[in-house]
Every structure is written in C-alpha cells, then in structure tokens.
Amino acid sequence: MFADFSALSTTGWALILVLVGCCFSYSVWAILDVWKRTFASASEKSLWMQICIFIPIFGATAYLFIGRNRGSKIQ
C-alpha cells in the first residue's frame, strides 16, 4: 500500500530533493512574475495567480507560454 522509502540510497534522496526543489522554484518564479506584471484587468491577473498556485507545474508552464505575453512589466 505504501512505498518503501528505506530502499533509497543517499543519491536517490538527493535526486528527489533536487527535482522537488526545481519544481518548487519554477512555480515560485511564475507566481512572482505574475505579481510583477500588469494585465488588461485585475481579474486576469488574479486568474493567472490562482492557476499558478493551485496547479503548480502545469499552471507555471501555461503562464510561461500563454500568460507572460499578455502582461507587461511594471516600470
């Protein structure tokens, strides 16, 4: 029923931590980038923020390819 994590070596744990750290950093970058941009409406900015928070990897990737071009950087 549950995975046996005792079989993982130190290298396995390090690899898992690096992958989780990369995914976390990618999502945090997307959230901060949404925060620093202006969009056509406040609801669009709010929607991108919610997508990036509640669907982390998919939301950050969608924002990178679709949403980032819709907003302009705050001067």
Secondary structure by P-SEA (a helix, b strand, c coil): cccccccccaaaaaaaaaaaaaaaaaaaaaaaaaaacccccaaaaaaaaaaaacccaaaaaaaaccccccccccc
